[in-house]
Amino acid sequence: MKMPSTTDFERDVEWICKCFGFLESRDKDKTAAKIFRTLLDVAKEGKGLSSDELAEKIGLTRGTMVHHLNKLAQSGIVIRRGGQYELRGKSLQRTVKEIKRDIDRIFENIEQVATSIDKNLKLPYR
């Protein structure tokens, strides 16, 4: 994903949503970005919101809200704690750093397994 060339808050939020895979082209109303933006707003106060509270704030059904929240949670950017959804790391920067550490650990594990497979097949490695 090409980084936005100019700083624009709403466009930057949408870009991050696209990078994490929860803002799809069929989401014409940019619902996922609205939900994410709302969670960013309440993160300033150090809290989260329930799916019902989010649905009411944004004007969506609870079912639609849960669908999008599940995608946000699967991406690792949002967690559910005590019935409330919130940013994983209390700030977006901390959240992104935590996800990067997760990805680094996953790739270290993939590399270990790949090395084991190469050894097993007697393929050159290292």
C-alpha positions as CSV (number, residue, x, y, z in Angstrom):
1,M,0.0,0.0,0.0
2,K,1.4,3.3,-1.1
3,M,1.7,5.7,1.8
4,P,-0.4,8.9,1.4
5,S,1.6,11.7,-0.1
6,T,0.1,14.4,2.1
7,T,-1.1,14.5,5.6
8,D,-4.9,14.3,5.9
9,F,-6.3,12.9,9.2
10,E,-9.3,11.1,7.7
11,R,-7.4,9.8,4.7
12,D,-4.6,8.6,7.0
13,V,-7.1,6.7,9.2
14,E,-8.5,5.1,6.0
15,W,-5.0,4.2,4.8
16,I,-4.2,2.4,8.1
17,C,-7.6,0.6,7.8
18,K,-6.7,-0.6,4.3
19,C,-3.2,-1.7,5.3
20,F,-4.7,-3.9,8.0
21,G,-7.2,-5.3,5.6
22,F,-10.5,-4.2,7.2
23,L,-11.5,-1.5,4.8
24,E,-12.5,-3.2,1.6
25,S,-13.6,-1.5,-1.7
26,R,-17.2,-2.9,-1.2
27,D,-17.4,-0.9,2.0
28,K,-18.7,2.2,0.2
29,D,-19.7,3.9,3.4
30,K,-16.3,3.3,4.9
31,T,-18.0,1.7,8.0
32,A,-14.9,0.0,9.2
33,A,-13.0,3.3,9.2
34,K,-15.9,5.0,11.1
35,I,-15.7,2.4,13.7
36,F,-12.0,2.6,14.0
37,R,-12.1,6.4,14.1
38,T,-14.6,6.2,17.0
39,L,-12.4,3.8,18.9
40,L,-9.5,6.2,18.4
41,D,-11.6,9.0,19.8
42,V,-12.4,7.1,23.0
43,A,-8.8,5.9,23.3
44,K,-8.0,9.6,24.3
45,E,-10.0,9.0,27.4
46,G,-8.4,5.6,28.0
47,K,-11.5,3.6,27.5
48,G,-13.4,1.5,25.0
49,L,-17.0,1.0,23.9
50,S,-19.4,-1.9,23.8
51,S,-20.7,-3.1,20.4
52,D,-24.1,-1.6,21.4
53,E,-22.6,1.8,22.2
54,L,-20.6,1.8,19.0
55,A,-23.7,0.8,17.0
56,E,-25.7,3.7,18.6
57,K,-22.9,6.3,18.0
58,I,-22.4,5.4,14.4
59,G,-26.0,4.5,13.5
60,L,-25.6,0.8,12.6
61,T,-27.2,-2.4,13.6
62,R,-25.5,-4.5,16.2
63,G,-25.0,-7.3,13.7
64,T,-23.2,-5.0,11.3
65,M,-21.1,-3.7,14.2
66,V,-20.1,-7.1,15.4
67,H,-19.1,-8.2,11.9
68,H,-16.7,-5.2,11.6
69,L,-15.5,-5.5,15.2
70,N,-14.6,-9.2,14.6
71,K,-12.5,-8.1,11.6
72,L,-10.8,-5.4,13.6
73,A,-10.1,-7.9,16.4
74,Q,-8.7,-10.5,13.9
75,S,-6.3,-7.9,12.6
76,G,-5.0,-7.5,16.1
77,I,-5.6,-3.8,16.2
78,V,-8.6,-3.9,18.5
79,I,-9.2,-6.1,21.6
80,R,-12.2,-6.9,23.6
81,R,-11.8,-6.4,27.3
82,G,-14.7,-6.7,29.7
83,G,-17.4,-6.4,27.0
84,Q,-15.8,-3.3,25.6
85,Y,-13.7,-2.9,22.4
86,E,-10.6,-0.8,22.5
87,L,-7.3,-0.2,20.8
88,R,-4.9,-2.9,21.7
89,G,-2.0,-0.7,22.8
90,K,-3.8,2.3,24.3
91,S,-2.5,4.5,21.4
92,L,-2.3,3.8,17.7
93,Q,1.5,3.9,17.6
94,R,1.8,1.5,20.5
95,T,-0.7,-0.8,18.9
96,V,1.2,-0.8,15.6
97,K,4.4,-1.6,17.4
98,E,2.8,-4.5,19.2
99,I,1.5,-5.9,16.0
100,K,5.0,-5.5,14.4
101,R,6.5,-7.5,17.2
102,D,3.8,-10.2,16.6
103,I,4.7,-10.3,12.9
104,D,8.4,-10.5,13.7
105,R,7.8,-13.5,16.0
106,I,5.7,-15.2,13.4
107,F,8.4,-14.8,10.7
108,E,11.1,-16.1,13.1
109,N,8.9,-19.2,13.6
110,I,8.3,-19.6,9.9
111,E,12.1,-19.3,9.3
112,Q,12.8,-22.0,11.9
113,V,10.3,-24.4,10.3
114,A,11.6,-23.6,6.8
115,T,15.1,-24.4,8.0
116,S,13.9,-27.7,9.4
117,I,12.1,-28.6,6.2
118,D,15.2,-27.7,4.1
119,K,17.4,-29.9,6.4
120,N,14.9,-32.7,6.1
121,L,14.9,-32.5,2.3
122,K,18.7,-31.9,2.2
123,L,18.2,-28.6,0.4
124,P,20.9,-25.9,0.8
125,Y,20.1,-23.5,3.6
126,R,21.7,-20.5,5.2
